[in-house]
Structures are given as structure tokens and as C-alpha cells.
Amino acid sequence: MTIAGVACAIEFIADKVPWVDSMWDSVHTFIRPIGAAVLGARAFMHTDPAVQVMLAILCGGLALSGHSVKAATRLAVNHSPEPFSNIALSLAGDAAVQLQLGQPSTSPP
């Protein structure tokens, strides 16, 4: 939990500085799909190996597509001449995550 908290704090700070954000996103273009593929494969480790490979590819592809949209949007905003749009977009993304995390606890099953 401590490592996750430190990583979250680093991500929060890295998103606010335009050139650090672009470098962070380029590194995560390789990390996030691989992590999602491994997580998908491990989550279904007791299924048929063919299904496990299919789900790993699906999870990795989904993570890559979601990250690509985020990285492309942030890259466009990072090149704007004024610094406030980058910080505003970053804070909006942070708020959206908090809203999405709270959604399951407020919605009835």
C-alpha cells in the first residue's frame, strides 16, 4: 500500500508539469498495456490457456487504447502557450477518478 501511495503522489505531481507529463506518458505507453495484460492473465489463471491468452491480449489492448487517448489529449494541451489548461485538465482527471471510485458504493446492486 505504501508503494501504491508513493506512486499515486508521484503521478499527481508529474501531471501538473507539462514536459514531465509528456515524458511520464511516453514511459507509461509501454508499462500500462503490459501491466494490464499480466493482470488480465493472472485474474483468469484457472481458465483454459487459450482463453487466458485471449483475455490478456484484450486487457492489454484496452489499456493501450485508453492510455493513447489520454496521452494524445494531454500532449495537445501541454503544447498550449498558457500553463493553466494543463493543470485544469489534470485536476479534472483527478476529480473524475474520485467520482468513478465512489460510484460503486452509492449505486444499488
ZIQUILIN-V960955 format. One record per helix or strand of 2 or more residues. SS is the DSSP state (H for helix, E for strand). FROM is the first residue (numbers start at 0). TO is the last residue. If there is no record, write none. Layout:
ss & from & to
SS & FROM & TO
SS & FROM & TO
This chain:
ss & from & to
H & 1 & 13
H & 17 & 42
H & 48 & 77
H & 83 & 105
